[in-house]
Amino acid sequence: MLMQTHEARLDALRTELEKRGLNGFVVPISDEHMSEYVGSYAQRLHWLTGFGGSAGSAVVLKDRAAMFTDGRYTVQVREQVDGKLYDYEDVPATSPAKWIAANAPQGAKIGYDAWLHGIGWAEEAEKLFAKKGIELVAVDGNPIDAVWGDRPEPSKAAAVPHDERFAGRSSADKRAEIADWLKREGYDATVISALDSVAWLLNMRGTDVDNTPVALSYVLAHADGTAELFIAPDKVTPELSQHLGNAVRIRDRDQFEPALAELAGKTVAVDPKHAVAGIFHALQAGGAKIVRDDDPTVLPKAIKNEAERQGHRDAQARDGAAMVKYLRWIEENAPSGEIDELGAAAKLRELRGLSPDMKDTSFDTISAAAGHAALPHYKVDEDSNIPIPPSSIYLCDSGGQYPDGTTDITRTVWVGPGEPTAEMIDRNTRVLKGHIELDLARFPDGTPGGALDVLARMHLWQAGMDYGHGTGHGVGSYLSVHEGPQRISKPGGAFPGTETPLREGMILSNEPGYYKPGAYGIRIENLVLVVDAQIEGSEGKYLTFETLTHVPLDRRLVDKSLLTEREIAWWNAYHAKTRDILAPQLEGDDLAWLERECRPL
């Protein structure tokens, strides 16, 4: 019997918890790989509560339940989750563990799935609960799975080799680099559990997760250069076996946990940022010596080689042509008031899909009209969808997945008729000035991303304004659109990576913004590549950015009088290059639109 209401699902979970002798349970958005985006089989929080955001969690006690989200989802959680069933709790003001400590009775047994939580969370919660006489219990089988009658199966799609002309390096070469690291550090093996790390190391891609071309799998990499891949047998084709070669042993994904017990007496490196608590528990139970260290694939994956850099440029050019067609379509059709947010997102997907190389979107398109544009992580659905109002600002943050690169671009445009207000133009111009300042930055090799964040905010700060998200995140090569370890954000903020030195070959976003609640939002986002600044006479190595994204910016939202000569020169050079890159791919009205939008300011 299928339970249609969220109240019925909550009741069923409580009944299951009672059967297991548990007084509560913690429900995150996560999978066994701590992925940002998870497959439909792992969307337990959405099934239980109706919440469709990408970050959040719930706690269910016997007579009370709560939803935990940060400021990005304050509006969305109230629209999607029934306030009669769940309290709304704000993170970081509180957390699931703190809330449990304050609300669960002494002696309570609180269940959690150790294959969905990081070891750091489990250890902190255990300490906090111990003070209150509460026990944290790792469950044997997720209780939600026991009551979710129509839960989807994990994807059975085949994993496929990723062409070395796009990867730029062989898997054997990458495994040798990891083996050298293991030997240097005195480790016998390392667990690679993040899906994009597995994909990068083995030059393998898949379709198991929306937006990210990965295959559900784990790797144990050994100091002798061999590796074990744990993956469902029906995902393995003869082509993949041949690609992996004899040095990679293919084992059933179900054998992964028992295989960890085979490492008794071995020194095994595990990254607590990417590996779930269940991995640590299995290794510990098996008698391995666990060392907490960084995933050794993360940094080499972030530093793109020449093939990956060129691939990004090619993918961006293809993506830029689709964006031009889209922006012209918006300009001509949105003023009618007959285009809604979902329709606009669908049109962009259609135009990107005209390229046979387009495999997927790189995230769910943020198609945001009017006040929705003031929600930086707004996700349109059937319930929230509105028509794009005439005489308003429209913000579109989107990206595509291509075999040679992953794109991510935000454009903010004015939808006529009429003209934008002086305030809108001022705010957009300040965002533009910050974007240019960061784009033109020169900085010593080794500078952390956090040191550059102020450049993007300075012109907003001067007017007493700011934005509540980071300025830049790393981007993968036909992998995750949010890739570490690098990040441009306020130092000491909630996001890791701001202290990571920027290195030549890293790709980041440059995306300052401004948001007026209930009214409009502005964001300008391009992707940039860290390159040698080649400053004549420089004392040491200096770096700068090469802009990868080339799509016109809306000149109707710019006050030229607020721009310096340097900024105007940037605008004109950017648009001249944009015209040169995109014009050969366009014709007719699209080409004429491009020429008009790329004329000097």
Sequence and secondary structure as in RCSB ss.txt:
>XXXX:A:sequence
MLMQTHEARLDALRTELEKRGLNGFVVPISDEHMSEYVGSYAQRLHWLTGFGGSAGSAVVLKDRAAMFTDGRYTV
QVREQVDGKLYDYEDVPATSPAKWIAANAPQGAKIGYDAWLHGIGWAEEAEKLFAKKGIELVAVDGNPIDAVWGD
RPEPSKAAAVPHDERFAGRSSADKRAEIADWLKREGYDATVISALDSVAWLLNMRGTDVDNTPVALSYVLAHADG
TAELFIAPDKVTPELSQHLGNAVRIRDRDQFEPALAELAGKTVAVDPKHAVAGIFHALQAGGAKIVRDDDPTVLP
KAIKNEAERQGHRDAQARDGAAMVKYLRWIEENAPSGEIDELGAAAKLRELRGLSPDMKDTSFDTISAAAGHAAL
PHYKVDEDSNIPIPPSSIYLCDSGGQYPDGTTDITRTVWVGPGEPTAEMIDRNTRVLKGHIELDLARFPDGTPGG
ALDVLARMHLWQAGMDYGHGTGHGVGSYLSVHEGPQRISKPGGAFPGTETPLREGMILSNEPGYYKPGAYGIRIE
NLVLVVDAQIEGSEGKYLTFETLTHVPLDRRLVDKSLLTEREIAWWNAYHAKTRDILAPQLEGDDLAWLERECRP
L
>XXXX:A:secstr
    SHHHHHHHHHHHHHHTT SEEEEES  TT  SS  GGG HHHHHH    SS EEEEESS EEEEE GGGHH
HHHHHS TTT EEEETTTS HHHHHHHHS TT EEEE TTTSBHHHHHHHHHHHHHTT EEEE SS HHHHH TT
         EE  HHHHSS HHHHHHHHHHHHHHHT SEEEE SHHHHHHHHTEE  SBTTB   SEEEEEETTS
 EEEEE GGG  HHHHHHH TTEEEE GGGHHHHHHTTTT EEEE TTTSBHHHHHHHHHHT EEEE   TTHHH
HHS  HHHHHHHHHHHHHHHHHHHHHHHHHHHHGGGS  BHHHHHHHHHHHHTTSTT  EESS  EEEEGGGGGS
TT    TTT  B  SSEEEEEEE EEETTEE  EEEEEEESSS   HHHHHHHHHHHHHHHHHHT  EETT BGG
GTHHHHHHHHHTTT   SS SEEE  SSS SSEEEEEES TTSSSTTTTSB  TT EEEE  EEEETTTEEEE B
EEEEEEE   TT SS EEEEEE       GGG  GGGS HHHHHHHHHHHHHHHHHHGGG  HHHHHHHHHHTS 
 
